[in-house]
Amino acid sequence: MEFTGERVIPGQGDADLYNEHRARYWLARRFASGKNVLDAACGTGYGSALLAETARSVVGVDVARDALDYARQHYRAPNLRFAQADCLALPFPAGRFDLAVAFEIIEHLDDAGAFLAELRRVLEDSGVLVLSTPNRLYYTDDRGEINPFHRKEFSYPEFDEALRPHFPHRAILFQNHVAGLAISGPGAEWNAAGLSADCFFQESSAAPAIEDSRRGAHFFVALCSSQPIGAIEPLLYLPSAANILRERESYIHLLEQRIAEKDAYVLKLQADYDRNIEWARSLDRDLDKARADLRSVQEDHERKTEWALNLERDLEKARADLGQLQMEFEERTAWALRLDAELKERLEELDLLYNSRWYRLGKNLNLSPVPPSHRGPSDSGSQ
C-alpha cells in the first residue's frame, strides 16, 4: 500500500505525523480497558490493534478495502476484527459499543451531523466517544494549508456547536507538539508503571488566554458522552522514535521554501511587469508613429481631395467652355453655310448676267466690265 500523505501507514512518511495519530489512540486507550470498542475510519488498523491490547473487543471499520486488507495482514488478535462499512450507515445494533473512536474523519464528510448521530446510536447510554479534527484556524487560516480531501473543517466554537445536539457532556482537549528535553539512556530507561512526579518538571508561566489556546491548537480531541465524563488527566506521549523539534524545523524549512518560492514569484512578477512596461512603451511609440502616419495620410488625402475638387472645377469649366465653343462653331458653321449659299446665288446671278446678250454686246463694244475669270487672251491688251 502506497503512502499518499492522507492515510497513515506505519513505517512510511514522516514520523511526527504517525506519532500525532498514535498519541490520540493512547488517550482513547485509557477508556478501552474491558470495553467493546468501535474504531470508525480505522484506516490501516494500527490504532485498533493498540486498543485491542486492553479492550474486550475491537471492531475497526473503514470504507477503503485496500486499507482493510493491510490491517488484516498486519494486525491479528482474537478480540480484533475489521469490517468494510460506511460510517454514515454502521452495520451494528443500537447500544452495541461502550467506546467509539473516530480520529481525523469528521472533516472528510459532507454531513457531520449524520455521522455524529450514527455514532451516538451505536453507543450505549454511558458510552464515550473520542474523536479528533484539525483546527481550521491554525492549519488553514494561519498557515494556509489547504487540504483538498477535507469537506468541512472546524474552529473550536464550530466543533463544539456540531457536537452539542448529540452529546450533552463534552470536553474538547487541545493536541499540540510541545518543546521539551529528555534526559535518558541505557542507565535511565523509561518505566511507565513506575514514573514518579520527579520525572516531569514544568516551569510555571503565565497561562495563555483561552481564546489564544483555542486558536493555536493544532488539533481538537473531543471526549463526548450522554453522561458526565469526569476529570481527564492530560497525556504526554513520548514516542520511541521521534524528534520533538522536527516538526518545528520542518515547518521552518517549509516556510523558507515558501518564502523562496514567493521571492521567485515576486521576481517573476517584476520581470513580467518590466516586460509589460516595455511592451506598453513600445505600443506608445507604435501608436505615436501610427498617429503621425495617420496625420500624413489625412493631409495627403486632403491634398488629393482638394486637387480632385480643383480638377472637377476645371473639368466643369472646360465642359462649359467646350459647350460655348460648340455653340460658336455651330453658329459659324451656319453662318458659313449661309454665306456659301449666298455666294452660289450671286455666282448664278453673275453667270446669268455674263451669259446674257446685252452683256456680251457690251463686252464686244468694250462697254461692260469684264471680270478676270471671263477675259480671254485678246482682252488683256484692250484695257
Secondary structure by P-SEA (a helix, b strand, c coil): ccccccccccccccaaaaaaaaaaaaaacccccccccccccccccaaaaaaaccccbbbbbbccaaaaaaaaaccccccbbbbbccccccccccccccbbbbcccccccccaaaaaaaaaaaccccbbbbbbbccccccccccccccccccccccaaaaaaaacccccbbbbbbbbbccccccccccccccccccccccbbbbbcccccaaaaaaaccbbbbbbccccccbbbbbbbbbcccccaaaaaaaaaaaaaaaaaaaaaaaaaaaaaaaaaaaaaaaaaaaaaaaaaaaaaaaaaaaaaaaaaaaaaaaaaaaaaaaaaaaaaaaaaaaaaaaaaaaaaaaaaaaaaaacaaaaaaaaacccccccccccccccccc
